[in-house]
Amino acid sequence: MTAERCREWRESLGAYALGQLGGDERAALEAHLEGCPECRAELESLAGVARLMPLADPERFGSAPSPPPPLLGDRIAATIAAERRAEDRRQKQRRRRFGFAWAGAAAAMATAAVLAVLVLADGGSSGGAPERQVAFRSLPAGMRIDAMLEPRSYGTQIEVYVSGVRSGTLCRVFLRNGAGRRVSAGSFRYRWGEGSEAVLTSALDLSNTAAVGIRVGSRTFEAGV
Protein backbone atom coordinates (compact mmCIF):
# COMPACT_ATOMS: atom_id res chain seq x y z
CA MET A 1 0.00 0.00 0.00
CA THR A 2 1.50 3.34 -1.05
CA ALA A 3 2.00 6.19 1.43
CA GLU A 4 -0.14 8.47 -0.76
CA ARG A 5 -3.05 6.02 -0.75
CA CYS A 6 -2.81 5.50 3.02
CA ARG A 7 -2.90 9.25 3.55
CA GLU A 8 -6.36 9.34 1.94
CA TRP A 9 -7.64 6.61 4.25
CA ARG A 10 -6.09 8.14 7.37
CA GLU A 11 -8.11 11.30 6.85
CA SER A 12 -11.20 9.18 7.69
CA LEU A 13 -9.77 7.37 10.74
CA GLY A 14 -10.89 10.08 13.20
CA ALA A 15 -14.49 9.98 12.01
CA TYR A 16 -14.41 6.16 12.10
CA ALA A 17 -13.09 6.14 15.70
CA LEU A 18 -15.95 8.46 16.71
CA GLY A 19 -18.56 6.34 14.92
CA GLN A 20 -19.34 9.17 12.49
CA LEU A 21 -18.42 7.49 9.20
CA GLY A 22 -21.19 6.64 6.73
CA GLY A 23 -22.07 3.10 5.72
CA ASP A 24 -20.28 2.86 2.36
CA GLU A 25 -17.24 4.80 3.56
CA ARG A 26 -17.10 2.72 6.73
CA ALA A 27 -17.19 -0.56 4.81
CA ALA A 28 -14.47 0.61 2.42
CA LEU A 29 -12.25 1.76 5.28
CA GLU A 30 -12.72 -1.52 7.17
CA ALA A 31 -11.70 -3.43 4.04
CA HIS A 32 -8.54 -1.30 3.82
CA LEU A 33 -7.76 -1.81 7.52
CA GLU A 34 -7.74 -5.59 7.06
CA GLY A 35 -4.67 -5.34 4.84
CA CYS A 36 -2.88 -2.30 6.29
CA PRO A 37 -1.14 -2.72 9.68
CA GLU A 38 0.05 0.92 9.65
CA CYS A 39 -3.50 2.29 9.46
CA ARG A 40 -4.70 -0.20 12.10
CA ALA A 41 -1.97 1.00 14.46
CA GLU A 42 -2.97 4.63 13.93
CA LEU A 43 -6.64 3.77 14.51
CA GLU A 44 -5.72 2.12 17.82
CA SER A 45 -3.94 5.31 18.92
CA LEU A 46 -7.05 7.35 18.08
CA ALA A 47 -9.44 4.95 19.81
CA GLY A 48 -8.23 5.95 23.27
CA VAL A 49 -8.85 9.63 22.56
CA ALA A 50 -12.29 8.86 21.14
CA ARG A 51 -13.27 7.00 24.33
CA LEU A 52 -12.30 9.99 26.47
CA MET A 53 -14.13 12.64 24.45
CA PRO A 54 -17.59 11.95 25.99
CA LEU A 55 -16.05 12.74 29.39
CA ALA A 56 -15.06 16.27 28.35
CA ASP A 57 -16.99 19.11 30.01
CA PRO A 58 -17.80 21.86 27.44
CA GLU A 59 -18.49 24.35 30.24
CA ARG A 60 -14.85 24.21 31.28
CA PHE A 61 -13.57 25.05 27.83
CA GLY A 62 -11.96 28.44 27.37
CA SER A 63 -13.08 31.00 24.85
CA ALA A 64 -12.60 30.29 21.20
CA PRO A 65 -9.21 31.29 19.84
CA SER A 66 -8.95 34.52 17.92
CA PRO A 67 -9.13 34.23 14.13
CA PRO A 68 -5.85 33.90 12.25
CA PRO A 69 -4.22 37.04 10.93
CA PRO A 70 -5.20 38.24 7.45
CA LEU A 71 -3.40 36.66 4.50
CA LEU A 72 -2.03 33.83 6.69
CA GLY A 73 -3.26 31.28 4.16
CA ASP A 74 -1.50 33.13 1.33
CA ARG A 75 1.76 33.20 3.29
CA ILE A 76 1.51 29.49 4.06
CA ALA A 77 0.79 28.68 0.41
CA ALA A 78 3.75 30.80 -0.70
CA THR A 79 6.04 29.03 1.78
CA ILE A 80 4.90 25.60 0.58
CA ALA A 81 5.40 26.61 -3.06
CA ALA A 82 8.92 27.86 -2.29
CA GLU A 83 9.75 24.58 -0.53
CA ARG A 84 8.48 22.59 -3.50
CA ARG A 85 10.59 24.64 -5.91
CA ALA A 86 13.64 24.12 -3.71
CA GLU A 87 12.96 20.37 -3.53
CA ASP A 88 12.55 20.23 -7.33
CA ARG A 89 15.96 21.87 -7.71
CA ARG A 90 17.52 19.39 -5.27
CA GLN A 91 15.97 16.46 -7.16
CA LYS A 92 17.26 17.76 -10.49
CA GLN A 93 20.74 18.06 -9.01
CA ARG A 94 20.52 14.48 -7.71
CA ARG A 95 19.34 13.18 -11.08
CA ARG A 96 22.19 14.96 -12.83
CA ARG A 97 24.67 13.62 -10.31
CA PHE A 98 23.43 10.06 -10.44
CA GLY A 99 22.54 10.03 -14.14
CA PHE A 100 23.74 7.03 -16.01
CA ALA A 101 23.20 8.20 -19.57
CA TRP A 102 26.61 7.24 -20.88
CA ALA A 103 26.67 6.76 -24.64
CA GLY A 104 27.48 3.04 -24.80
CA ALA A 105 30.40 0.97 -23.60
CA ALA A 106 32.99 2.93 -25.58
CA ALA A 107 32.11 6.15 -23.80
CA ALA A 108 32.21 4.40 -20.43
CA MET A 109 35.67 2.98 -21.14
CA ALA A 110 36.93 6.38 -22.26
CA THR A 111 35.61 8.01 -19.10
CA ALA A 112 37.23 5.36 -16.91
CA ALA A 113 40.54 5.83 -18.74
CA VAL A 114 40.50 9.59 -18.15
CA LEU A 115 39.74 9.08 -14.45
CA ALA A 116 42.58 6.58 -14.14
CA VAL A 117 45.03 9.07 -15.64
CA LEU A 118 43.88 11.73 -13.16
CA VAL A 119 44.33 9.37 -10.21
CA LEU A 120 47.83 8.39 -11.33
CA ALA A 121 48.74 12.03 -11.85
CA ASP A 122 47.65 12.69 -8.26
CA GLY A 123 50.30 10.31 -6.99
CA GLY A 124 48.02 7.33 -6.37
CA SER A 125 47.06 8.51 -2.89
CA SER A 126 43.56 7.05 -3.29
CA GLY A 127 44.65 3.52 -4.19
CA GLY A 128 44.83 3.89 -8.00
CA ALA A 129 41.09 3.25 -8.60
CA PRO A 130 38.83 5.81 -10.32
CA GLU A 131 35.45 6.68 -8.87
CA ARG A 132 32.70 4.32 -9.95
CA GLN A 133 28.97 4.76 -10.46
CA VAL A 134 26.76 1.76 -9.76
CA ALA A 135 23.09 1.23 -10.60
CA PHE A 136 21.28 -1.59 -8.82
CA ARG A 137 19.21 -3.86 -11.08
CA SER A 138 16.37 -6.34 -10.48
CA LEU A 139 14.76 -4.20 -7.78
CA PRO A 140 11.10 -4.32 -6.71
CA ALA A 141 8.74 -2.17 -8.77
CA GLY A 142 8.99 1.50 -7.82
CA MET A 143 12.32 1.16 -5.98
CA ARG A 144 15.58 2.73 -7.18
CA ILE A 145 19.07 2.48 -5.70
CA ASP A 146 22.15 4.18 -7.17
CA ALA A 147 25.61 4.55 -5.68
CA MET A 148 28.82 6.43 -6.40
CA LEU A 149 32.06 5.04 -4.97
CA GLU A 150 35.10 7.31 -4.64
CA PRO A 151 38.57 6.24 -3.45
CA ARG A 152 39.92 7.96 -0.36
CA SER A 153 43.15 7.64 1.61
CA TYR A 154 41.22 5.96 4.44
CA GLY A 155 39.28 3.56 2.18
CA THR A 156 36.16 4.32 0.12
CA GLN A 157 33.49 7.01 0.25
CA ILE A 158 30.03 5.81 -0.79
CA GLU A 159 27.23 8.14 -1.85
CA VAL A 160 23.93 6.23 -1.93
CA TYR A 161 20.63 7.42 -3.45
CA VAL A 162 17.45 5.53 -2.56
CA SER A 163 13.81 6.08 -3.57
CA GLY A 164 10.58 4.09 -3.44
CA VAL A 165 11.07 2.81 0.12
CA ARG A 166 8.73 3.11 3.11
CA SER A 167 9.65 6.10 5.25
CA GLY A 168 11.69 5.20 8.32
CA THR A 169 13.16 2.03 6.82
CA LEU A 170 16.68 1.28 8.09
CA CYS A 171 19.24 0.96 5.27
CA ARG A 172 22.60 -0.71 6.00
CA VAL A 173 25.37 -0.27 3.40
CA PHE A 174 28.41 -2.50 2.97
CA LEU A 175 31.20 -3.32 0.51
CA ARG A 176 32.27 -6.85 -0.41
CA ASN A 177 35.79 -7.80 -1.44
CA GLY A 178 36.82 -10.46 -3.92
CA ALA A 179 36.98 -13.12 -1.21
CA GLY A 180 33.34 -12.49 -0.27
CA ARG A 181 34.03 -10.69 3.03
CA ARG A 182 31.66 -7.85 3.85
CA VAL A 183 32.98 -4.58 5.25
CA SER A 184 30.36 -2.29 6.79
CA ALA A 185 29.98 1.29 5.58
CA GLY A 186 27.34 2.39 8.10
CA SER A 187 23.59 2.91 7.94
CA PHE A 188 20.86 5.52 7.55
CA ARG A 189 17.07 5.73 7.67
CA TYR A 190 15.10 6.50 4.56
CA ARG A 191 12.77 9.47 4.93
CA TRP A 192 9.58 9.91 2.90
CA GLY A 193 9.83 12.04 -0.24
CA GLU A 194 11.25 11.85 -3.74
CA GLY A 195 14.38 10.13 -2.46
CA SER A 196 17.07 10.05 0.21
CA GLU A 197 20.80 10.50 -0.26
CA ALA A 198 23.45 9.45 2.26
CA VAL A 199 27.24 9.75 2.31
CA LEU A 200 29.02 6.86 4.08
CA THR A 201 32.55 5.50 4.36
CA SER A 202 34.18 2.09 4.46
CA ALA A 203 37.71 1.00 5.38
CA LEU A 204 37.85 -1.29 2.31
CA ASP A 205 39.88 0.18 -0.58
CA LEU A 206 37.92 0.68 -3.76
CA SER A 207 40.61 -1.18 -5.70
CA ASN A 208 39.82 -4.29 -3.60
CA THR A 209 36.03 -3.91 -3.82
CA ALA A 210 34.03 -6.40 -5.88
CA ALA A 211 30.48 -5.29 -5.00
CA VAL A 212 28.47 -2.76 -3.05
CA GLY A 213 25.39 -3.88 -1.14
CA ILE A 214 22.54 -2.38 0.83
CA ARG A 215 20.17 -4.10 3.23
CA VAL A 216 16.82 -2.30 3.02
CA GLY A 217 14.70 -3.46 5.93
CA SER A 218 14.82 -7.27 5.67
CA ARG A 219 15.94 -7.46 2.01
CA THR A 220 19.52 -7.27 0.72
CA PHE A 221 20.53 -6.02 -2.74
CA GLU A 222 24.01 -6.12 -4.28
CA ALA A 223 25.57 -4.66 -7.41
CA GLY A 224 28.97 -5.48 -8.89
CA VAL A 225 31.56 -2.74 -9.01
C-alpha positions in Angstrom: 0.0 0.0 0.0 1.5 3.3 -1.1 2.0 6.2 1.4 -0.1 8.5 -0.8 -3.0 6.0 -0.8 -2.8 5.5 3.0 -2.9 9.3 3.6 -6.4 9.3 1.9 -7.6 6.6 4.2 -6.1 8.1 7.4 -8.1 11.3 6.8 -11.2 9.2 7.7 -9.8 7.4 10.7 -10.9 10.1 13.2 -14.5 10.0 12.0 -14.4 6.2 12.1 -13.1 6.1 15.7 -16.0 8.5 16.7 -18.6 6.3 14.9 -19.3 9.2 12.5 -18.4 7.5 9.2 -21.2 6.6 6.7 -22.1 3.1 5.7 -20.3 2.9 2.4 -17.2 4.8 3.6 -17.1 2.7 6.7 -17.2 -0.6 4.8 -14.5 0.6 2.4 -12.2 1.8 5.3 -12.7 -1.5 7.2 -11.7 -3.4 4.0 -8.5 -1.3 3.8 -7.8 -1.8 7.5 -7.7 -5.6 7.1 -4.7 -5.3 4.8 -2.9 -2.3 6.3 -1.1 -2.7 9.7 0.0 0.9 9.7 -3.5 2.3 9.5 -4.7 -0.2 12.1 -2.0 1.0 14.5 -3.0 4.6 13.9 -6.6 3.8 14.5 -5.7 2.1 17.8 -3.9 5.3 18.9 -7.1 7.3 18.1 -9.4 4.9 19.8 -8.2 5.9 23.3 -8.8 9.6 22.6 -12.3 8.9 21.1 -13.3 7.0 24.3 -12.3 10.0 26.5 -14.1 12.6 24.4 -17.6 12.0 26.0 -16.1 12.7 29.4 -15.1 16.3 28.3 -17.0 19.1 30.0 -17.8 21.9 27.4 -18.5 24.4 30.2 -14.8 24.2 31.3 -13.6 25.0 27.8 -12.0 28.4 27.4 -13.1 31.0 24.9 -12.6 30.3 21.2 -9.2 31.3 19.8 -9.0 34.5 17.9 -9.1 34.2 14.1 -5.9 33.9 12.2 -4.2 37.0 10.9 -5.2 38.2 7.4 -3.4 36.7 4.5 -2.0 33.8 6.7 -3.3 31.3 4.2 -1.5 33.1 1.3 1.8 33.2 3.3 1.5 29.5 4.1 0.8 28.7 0.4 3.8 30.8 -0.7 6.0 29.0 1.8 4.9 25.6 0.6 5.4 26.6 -3.1 8.9 27.9 -2.3 9.7 24.6 -0.5 8.5 22.6 -3.5 10.6 24.6 -5.9 13.6 24.1 -3.7 13.0 20.4 -3.5 12.6 20.2 -7.3 16.0 21.9 -7.7 17.5 19.4 -5.3 16.0 16.5 -7.2 17.3 17.8 -10.5 20.7 18.1 -9.0 20.5 14.5 -7.7 19.3 13.2 -11.1 22.2 15.0 -12.8 24.7 13.6 -10.3 23.4 10.1 -10.4 22.5 10.0 -14.1 23.7 7.0 -16.0 23.2 8.2 -19.6 26.6 7.2 -20.9 26.7 6.8 -24.6 27.5 3.0 -24.8 30.4 1.0 -23.6 33.0 2.9 -25.6 32.1 6.2 -23.8 32.2 4.4 -20.4 35.7 3.0 -21.1 36.9 6.4 -22.3 35.6 8.0 -19.1 37.2 5.4 -16.9 40.5 5.8 -18.7 40.5 9.6 -18.1 39.7 9.1 -14.5 42.6 6.6 -14.1 45.0 9.1 -15.6 43.9 11.7 -13.2 44.3 9.4 -10.2 47.8 8.4 -11.3 48.7 12.0 -11.8 47.7 12.7 -8.3 50.3 10.3 -7.0 48.0 7.3 -6.4 47.1 8.5 -2.9 43.6 7.0 -3.3 44.7 3.5 -4.2 44.8 3.9 -8.0 41.1 3.2 -8.6 38.8 5.8 -10.3 35.4 6.7 -8.9 32.7 4.3 -10.0 29.0 4.8 -10.5 26.8 1.8 -9.8 23.1 1.2 -10.6 21.3 -1.6 -8.8 19.2 -3.9 -11.1 16.4 -6.3 -10.5 14.8 -4.2 -7.8 11.1 -4.3 -6.7 8.7 -2.2 -8.8 9.0 1.5 -7.8 12.3 1.2 -6.0 15.6 2.7 -7.2 19.1 2.5 -5.7 22.2 4.2 -7.2 25.6 4.5 -5.7 28.8 6.4 -6.4 32.1 5.0 -5.0 35.1 7.3 -4.6 38.6 6.2 -3.5 39.9 8.0 -0.4 43.2 7.6 1.6 41.2 6.0 4.4 39.3 3.6 2.2 36.2 4.3 0.1 33.5 7.0 0.3 30.0 5.8 -0.8 27.2 8.1 -1.8 23.9 6.2 -1.9 20.6 7.4 -3.4 17.4 5.5 -2.6 13.8 6.1 -3.6 10.6 4.1 -3.4 11.1 2.8 0.1 8.7 3.1 3.1 9.6 6.1 5.3 11.7 5.2 8.3 13.2 2.0 6.8 16.7 1.3 8.1 19.2 1.0 5.3 22.6 -0.7 6.0 25.4 -0.3 3.4 28.4 -2.5 3.0 31.2 -3.3 0.5 32.3 -6.9 -0.4 35.8 -7.8 -1.4 36.8 -10.5 -3.9 37.0 -13.1 -1.2 33.3 -12.5 -0.3 34.0 -10.7 3.0 31.7 -7.9 3.8 33.0 -4.6 5.2 30.4 -2.3 6.8 30.0 1.3 5.6 27.3 2.4 8.1 23.6 2.9 7.9 20.9 5.5 7.5 17.1 5.7 7.7 15.1 6.5 4.6 12.8 9.5 4.9 9.6 9.9 2.9 9.8 12.0 -0.2 11.2 11.8 -3.7 14.4 10.1 -2.5 17.1 10.0 0.2 20.8 10.5 -0.3 23.5 9.4 2.3 27.2 9.8 2.3 29.0 6.9 4.1 32.6 5.5 4.4 34.2 2.1 4.5 37.7 1.0 5.4 37.8 -1.3 2.3 39.9 0.2 -0.6 37.9 0.7 -3.8 40.6 -1.2 -5.7 39.8 -4.3 -3.6 36.0 -3.9 -3.8 34.0 -6.4 -5.9 30.5 -5.3 -5.0 28.5 -2.8 -3.0 25.4 -3.9 -1.1 22.5 -2.4 0.8 20.2 -4.1 3.2 16.8 -2.3 3.0 14.7 -3.5 5.9 14.8 -7.3 5.7 15.9 -7.5 2.0 19.5 -7.3 0.7 20.5 -6.0 -2.7 24.0 -6.1 -4.3 25.6 -4.7 -7.4 29.0 -5.5 -8.9 31.6 -2.7 -9.0 
